[in-house]
Amino acid sequence: MSETVMPLMGKVALVTGGSRGIGAAICKRLASSGANIVLTYNNSTDSANNVVETCKSHGVSALAIQANVGNVETNRKTVEQVVQDYGRVDILVNNAGIFQQIDPLEVTIDDFNNNVNINQRGIFFLTQAAVKQMPKGGRIINIGSIFGESVPYPNLALYSMTKFAIAGLTRAWARDFAPRGITVNCIQPGPIHTEMNPEDGENAKGFIPRSPIERYGRVEEIAEMVAYLVGPNTDNVTGAIINNDGGWNA
């Protein structure tokens, strides 16, 4: 197939949290554009294997690695394995994360450390390791949250702290990595229909009325935005924080 049909042909994409939800949709979408996929997952082995098989159906290579993204050493080993198998990392999508809504007066040290390790520390050091193996033209996408821009509900202090940090890292890394020819952008989803947050679930009563388009977003809509940002002719887009939220923060 031509590069027009498969614009990511031969690229190597590492996607964290790729077994379900937004991460799975990203893996499938990038594979459909020709990228070889390495996804990490925590516990969902069957789901991860299903995503791998779907990716392979596009004629690309795909691999699932079980990894705790909050562990720095594990992240380094993940990058080492990608480089051993593929020689480099062209695309990094920092998608894995956790969401907890906790009264700030009830947050424990374990709560704090767990959120920071997964939503900040892990992303920082995984990116550090990946960039060292990333050629010119590399692409980094951070999946943030609209709660990294505004905090419309109580008990989001811990989560929002980590997502505000991701927006800040995106801007800083865009400058830091520009001399290497690497772009860094952040997508901030609003409510997205997934198994963990279904459009007919408990949160929907509060979320949907806030949206001007009066619906949850779809995982495919996030994946399509990722595909654009990691594709050709996007060298001039870096340091951007882009909401994909149905107008939540308009």
One Martini backbone bead per residue (centre of mass of N, CA, C, O) as a GRO file, in nm:
protein
  250
    1MET     BB    1   0.100   0.032   0.014
    2SER     BB    2   0.068   0.352   0.038
    3GLU     BB    3   0.141   0.635   0.223
    4THR     BB    4  -0.143   0.753   0.195
    5VAL     BB    5  -0.288   0.503   0.322
    6MET     BB    6  -0.003   0.447   0.504
    7PRO     BB    7   0.148   0.693   0.686
    8LEU     BB    8   0.283   0.475   0.920
    9MET     BB    9   0.472   0.305   0.775
   10GLY     BB   10   0.709   0.148   0.996
   11LYS     BB   11   0.624   0.246   1.251
   12VAL     BB   12   0.671   0.291   1.613
   13ALA     BB   13   0.427   0.222   1.869
   14LEU     BB   14   0.379   0.338   2.205
   15VAL     BB   15   0.110   0.219   2.422
   16THR     BB   16  -0.043   0.299   2.703
   17GLY     BB   17  -0.312   0.142   2.796
   18GLY     BB   18  -0.406  -0.070   2.530
   19SER     BB   19  -0.658  -0.277   2.612
   20ARG     BB   20  -0.856  -0.025   2.656
   21GLY     BB   21  -1.044   0.198   2.532
   22ILE     BB   22  -0.859   0.447   2.425
   23GLY     BB   23  -0.603   0.277   2.381
   24ALA     BB   24  -0.725   0.068   2.186
   25ALA     BB   25  -0.815   0.270   1.969
   26ILE     BB   26  -0.533   0.375   1.906
   27CYS     BB   27  -0.402   0.117   1.814
   28LYS     BB   28  -0.597   0.058   1.578
   29ARG     BB   29  -0.557   0.323   1.423
   30LEU     BB   30  -0.248   0.306   1.379
   31ALA     BB   31  -0.252   0.033   1.236
   32SER     BB   32  -0.432   0.134   0.992
   33SER     BB   33  -0.161   0.326   0.917
   34GLY     BB   34   0.103   0.109   0.971
   35ALA     BB   35   0.169   0.066   1.261
   36ASN     BB   36   0.360  -0.057   1.498
   37ILE     BB   37   0.261  -0.232   1.803
   38VAL     BB   38   0.305  -0.130   2.149
   39LEU     BB   39   0.152  -0.253   2.440
   40THR     BB   40   0.028  -0.175   2.754
   41TYR     BB   41  -0.056  -0.355   3.062
   42ASN     BB   42  -0.191  -0.483   3.356
   43ASN     BB   43  -0.457  -0.719   3.359
   44SER     BB   44  -0.581  -0.738   3.050
   45THR     BB   45  -0.496  -0.993   2.867
   46ASP     BB   46  -0.728  -1.056   2.672
   47SER     BB   47  -0.762  -0.770   2.564
   48ALA     BB   48  -0.475  -0.734   2.461
   49ASN     BB   49  -0.483  -0.972   2.258
   50ASN     BB   50  -0.717  -0.859   2.089
   51VAL     BB   51  -0.571  -0.605   1.996
   52VAL     BB   52  -0.336  -0.741   1.857
   53GLU     BB   53  -0.507  -0.893   1.644
   54THR     BB   54  -0.631  -0.643   1.515
   55CYS     BB   55  -0.367  -0.513   1.429
   56LYS     BB   56  -0.264  -0.753   1.250
   57SER     BB   57  -0.499  -0.729   1.035
   58HIS     BB   58  -0.321  -0.477   0.900
   59GLY     BB   59  -0.013  -0.596   0.862
   60VAL     BB   60   0.115  -0.576   1.143
   61SER     BB   61   0.291  -0.540   1.424
   62ALA     BB   62   0.227  -0.693   1.758
   63LEU     BB   63   0.252  -0.603   2.119
   64ALA     BB   64   0.230  -0.723   2.458
   65ILE     BB   65   0.293  -0.557   2.781
   66GLN     BB   66   0.334  -0.619   3.105
   67ALA     BB   67   0.281  -0.312   3.302
   68ASN     BB   68   0.388  -0.078   3.543
   69VAL     BB   69   0.382   0.265   3.491
   70GLY     BB   70   0.480   0.341   3.798
   71ASN     BB   71   0.750   0.194   3.715
   72VAL     BB   72   1.058   0.283   3.623
   73GLU     BB   73   1.202   0.013   3.553
   74THR     BB   74   0.979  -0.100   3.376
   75ASN     BB   75   0.992   0.121   3.162
   76ARG     BB   76   1.280   0.069   3.070
   77LYS     BB   77   1.227  -0.225   2.981
   78THR     BB   78   1.019  -0.161   2.768
   79VAL     BB   79   1.203   0.003   2.583
   80GLU     BB   80   1.416  -0.216   2.545
   81GLN     BB   81   1.225  -0.412   2.400
   82VAL     BB   82   1.148  -0.236   2.163
   83VAL     BB   83   1.438  -0.199   2.058
   84GLN     BB   84   1.505  -0.498   2.024
   85ASP     BB   85   1.258  -0.549   1.815
   86TYR     BB   86   1.271  -0.242   1.639
   87GLY     BB   87   1.513  -0.006   1.717
   88ARG     BB   88   1.266   0.192   1.808
   89VAL     BB   89   1.084   0.510   1.872
   90ASP     BB   90   0.836   0.710   1.716
   91ILE     BB   91   0.584   0.658   1.916
   92LEU     BB   92   0.424   0.819   2.204
   93VAL     BB   93   0.155   0.707   2.425
   94ASN     BB   94   0.030   0.862   2.717
   95ASN     BB   95  -0.248   0.691   2.862
   96ALA     BB   96  -0.206   0.588   3.125
   97GLY     BB   97  -0.433   0.577   3.414
   98ILE     BB   98  -0.592   0.732   3.700
   99PHE     BB   99  -0.914   0.759   3.880
  100GLN     BB  100  -0.983   0.979   4.165
  101GLN     BB  101  -1.247   1.060   4.401
  102ILE     BB  102  -1.131   1.261   4.676
  103ASP     BB  103  -1.118   1.371   4.972
  104PRO     BB  104  -0.856   1.568   5.071
  105LEU     BB  105  -0.891   1.483   5.385
  106GLU     BB  106  -0.860   1.153   5.294
  107VAL     BB  107  -0.586   1.146   5.187
  108THR     BB  108  -0.332   0.936   5.140
  109ILE     BB  109  -0.016   0.848   5.083
  110ASP     BB  110  -0.093   0.618   4.894
  111ASP     BB  111  -0.273   0.778   4.709
  112PHE     BB  112  -0.067   0.985   4.622
  113ASN     BB  113   0.154   0.795   4.513
  114ASN     BB  114  -0.018   0.645   4.304
  115ASN     BB  115  -0.096   0.889   4.129
  116VAL     BB  116   0.189   0.998   4.073
  117ASN     BB  117   0.322   0.745   3.957
  118ILE     BB  118   0.118   0.709   3.714
  119ASN     BB  119   0.048   1.023   3.616
  120GLN     BB  120   0.374   1.115   3.631
  121ARG     BB  121   0.636   0.955   3.688
  122GLY     BB  122   0.606   0.743   3.466
  123ILE     BB  123   0.588   0.939   3.227
  124PHE     BB  124   0.857   1.077   3.259
  125PHE     BB  125   1.050   0.815   3.241
  126LEU     BB  126   0.942   0.697   2.983
  127THR     BB  127   1.006   0.940   2.806
  128GLN     BB  128   1.304   0.952   2.857
  129ALA     BB  129   1.365   0.671   2.734
  130ALA     BB  130   1.232   0.712   2.451
  131VAL     BB  131   1.385   0.964   2.344
  132LYS     BB  132   1.666   0.814   2.325
  133GLN     BB  133   1.503   0.628   2.079
  134MET     BB  134   1.427   0.888   1.904
  135PRO     BB  135   1.383   1.013   1.613
  136LYS     BB  136   1.347   1.218   1.387
  137GLY     BB  137   0.995   1.279   1.398
  138GLY     BB  138   0.887   1.243   1.659
  139ARG     BB  139   0.607   1.136   1.880
  140ILE     BB  140   0.414   1.295   2.146
  141ILE     BB  141   0.135   1.175   2.349
  142ASN     BB  142  -0.079   1.319   2.585
  143ILE     BB  143  -0.323   1.201   2.810
  144GLY     BB  144  -0.540   1.386   2.962
  145SER     BB  145  -0.764   1.644   3.096
  146ILE     BB  146  -1.013   1.865   3.173
  147PHE     BB  147  -0.904   1.847   3.479
  148GLY     BB  148  -0.638   2.017   3.363
  149GLU     BB  149  -0.821   2.308   3.350
  150SER     BB  150  -1.072   2.221   3.529
  151VAL     BB  151  -1.287   2.228   3.848
  152PRO     BB  152  -1.630   2.146   3.874
  153TYR     BB  153  -1.565   1.946   4.113
  154PRO     BB  154  -1.534   1.778   4.382
  155ASN     BB  155  -1.260   1.575   4.471
  156LEU     BB  156  -1.007   1.653   4.237
  157ALA     BB  157  -0.721   1.730   4.337
  158LEU     BB  158  -0.542   1.485   4.274
  159TYR     BB  159  -0.606   1.449   3.973
  160SER     BB  160  -0.566   1.743   3.873
  161MET     BB  161  -0.274   1.772   3.948
  162THR     BB  162  -0.170   1.561   3.739
  163LYS     BB  163  -0.300   1.701   3.479
  164PHE     BB  164  -0.166   1.973   3.500
  165ALA     BB  165   0.119   1.851   3.474
  166ILE     BB  166   0.089   1.742   3.185
  167ALA     BB  167   0.056   2.015   3.051
  168GLY     BB  168   0.331   2.123   3.145
  169LEU     BB  169   0.510   1.905   3.017
  170THR     BB  170   0.431   1.955   2.727
  171ARG     BB  171   0.548   2.240   2.705
  172ALA     BB  172   0.836   2.174   2.794
  173TRP     BB  173   0.902   1.943   2.590
  174ALA     BB  174   0.866   2.103   2.331
  175ARG     BB  175   1.134   2.255   2.387
  176ASP     BB  176   1.337   2.030   2.462
  177PHE     BB  177   1.273   1.846   2.179
  178ALA     BB  178   1.303   2.024   1.923
  179PRO     BB  179   1.610   1.971   1.848
  180ARG     BB  180   1.519   1.659   1.776
  181GLY     BB  181   1.237   1.662   1.615
  182ILE     BB  182   1.014   1.666   1.852
  183THR     BB  183   0.684   1.624   1.933
  184VAL     BB  184   0.442   1.775   2.180
  185ASN     BB  185   0.118   1.660   2.291
  186CYS     BB  186  -0.222   1.732   2.421
  187ILE     BB  187  -0.503   1.543   2.519
  188GLN     BB  188  -0.838   1.650   2.644
  189PRO     BB  189  -1.070   1.472   2.766
  190GLY     BB  190  -1.374   1.406   2.821
  191PRO     BB  191  -1.635   1.233   2.831
  192ILE     BB  192  -1.598   0.878   2.777
  193HIS     BB  193  -1.703   0.590   2.630
  194THR     BB  194  -1.666   0.331   2.867
  195GLU     BB  195  -1.645   0.086   3.093
  196MET     BB  196  -1.569   0.294   3.332
  197ASN     BB  197  -1.758   0.532   3.159
  198PRO     BB  198  -2.059   0.519   3.088
  199GLU     BB  199  -2.328   0.683   2.929
  200ASP     BB  200  -2.527   0.510   3.155
  201GLY     BB  201  -2.407   0.599   3.413
  202GLU     BB  202  -2.361   0.763   3.708
  203ASN     BB  203  -2.214   1.024   3.572
  204ALA     BB  204  -2.410   1.121   3.341
  205LYS     BB  205  -2.606   1.318   3.489
  206GLY     BB  206  -2.365   1.536   3.520
  207PHE     BB  207  -2.221   1.544   3.233
  208ILE     BB  208  -2.421   1.589   2.991
  209PRO     BB  209  -2.542   1.879   3.063
  210ARG     BB  210  -2.253   2.023   3.016
  211SER     BB  211  -2.287   1.951   2.721
  212PRO     BB  212  -2.359   2.096   2.421
  213ILE     BB  213  -2.395   1.797   2.270
  214GLU     BB  214  -2.522   1.583   2.468
  215ARG     BB  215  -2.259   1.385   2.500
  216TYR     BB  216  -2.048   1.147   2.466
  217GLY     BB  217  -1.762   1.043   2.379
  218ARG     BB  218  -1.543   0.874   2.155
  219VAL     BB  219  -1.270   0.683   2.114
  220GLU     BB  220  -1.236   0.746   1.806
  221GLU     BB  221  -1.195   1.057   1.845
  222ILE     BB  222  -0.925   1.036   1.985
  223ALA     BB  223  -0.772   0.857   1.780
  224GLU     BB  224  -0.790   1.057   1.542
  225MET     BB  225  -0.621   1.280   1.674
  226VAL     BB  226  -0.367   1.117   1.706
  227ALA     BB  227  -0.324   1.046   1.407
  228TYR     BB  228  -0.273   1.335   1.322
  229LEU     BB  229  -0.032   1.417   1.522
  230VAL     BB  230   0.154   1.159   1.406
  231GLY     BB  231   0.158   1.257   1.132
  232PRO     BB  232   0.194   1.419   0.863
  233ASN     BB  233   0.237   1.759   0.862
  234THR     BB  234   0.303   1.825   1.210
  235ASP     BB  235   0.561   1.995   1.298
  236ASN     BB  236   0.394   2.271   1.392
  237VAL     BB  237   0.274   2.079   1.624
  238THR     BB  238   0.350   2.207   1.950
  239GLY     BB  239   0.245   2.245   2.276
  240ALA     BB  240  -0.043   2.135   2.266
  241ILE     BB  241  -0.377   2.188   2.407
  242ILE     BB  242  -0.639   1.956   2.338
  243ASN     BB  243  -0.974   1.952   2.322
  244ASN     BB  244  -1.204   1.654   2.369
  245ASP     BB  245  -1.533   1.770   2.498
  246GLY     BB  246  -1.795   1.903   2.369
  247GLY     BB  247  -1.752   2.198   2.526
  248TRP     BB  248  -1.699   2.203   2.832
  249ASN     BB  249  -1.453   2.443   2.820
  250ALA     BB  250  -1.595   2.693   2.662
   0.00000   0.00000   0.00000
